[in-house]
Amino acid sequence: MEIKDITFAYQDNIKRLHNIAAEIAIGKITTILGPNGSGKSTLLGVLTNNLAPQQGSVILEGKTIDKYKPKELAKKLGVVHQQNSAPHDMTVEKLVYYGRLPHKKPFNQHGEEDDAKVKWALERVGLYERRHTPMDALSGGQQQRVWIAMALAQDTPYLFLDEPTSNLDIFYQYEIMELVKELCEEENLTIVMVLHDINQAIQYSHEIITMKDGEIIAHGVPEEIITVQLMQEVYNVNVVIKQDPELGMYMVPIGI
């Protein structure tokens, strides 16, 4: 996926993205970092064709994403938004079946392939045994895994996640991040996610895109771009960056 000179503004005409250019590494986890208002979720919206840029283009497999038909694009990109909702009495399995819609013709019933993909997706997130459970009977972390399962059922090579650990306690944050890592390593998915937690980004990302004021400030592997100087420039925070033989690199804020 190539991002070519993207400029985007909402109806207020205030530019939120300024000449964004980057490439997304195939088969890797790329995390978009930055303070509130930096343009992270806006960029994710452009990459998934939910927002149309005023300038530039996103090229997916040699074709600009605005040239894909909706069903065609839905076979390429799975997206899990930050805020999701479903009818309180909808079962886990029924929700995940919605991920099969891009592969179905109008009025067709579920086929064997649909059943197999939904079963695989629920097993992959560890919720097959809860498939008949209503969504409102699940914890926040379990609900997030169901939404990821629905995206997996789409059977796409790309998975986009907008703040997948927001509003989750540390146990479910760890669970979700480990799942993301496994999906990349074991299913060869290309994953792009927006995170707020810098240490999670360092630990789980192959590459990081750091943004401020609608621009990319740095893009590269965590060990090379996450520096004291970058944290001061982007977040206006003084930090210490440490290396641990078992934990690897991590960052500790020490003041402003």
Secondary structure, 3 states (H helix, E strand, C coil): CEEEEEEEECCCCCEEEEEEEEECCCCCEEEEECCCCCCHHHHHHHHCCCCCCCEEEEEECCEEHHHCCHHHHHCCEEEECCCCCCCCCCEHHHHHHHHHHHHCCCCCCCCHHHHHHHHHHHHHCCCHHHCCCEHHHCCHHHHHHHHHHHHHHCCCCEEEEECCCCCCCHHHHHHHHHHHHHHHHHHCCEEEEECCCHHHHHHHCCEEEEEECCEEEEEECHHHHCCHHHHHHHHCCEEEEEEECCCEEEEEEEEC
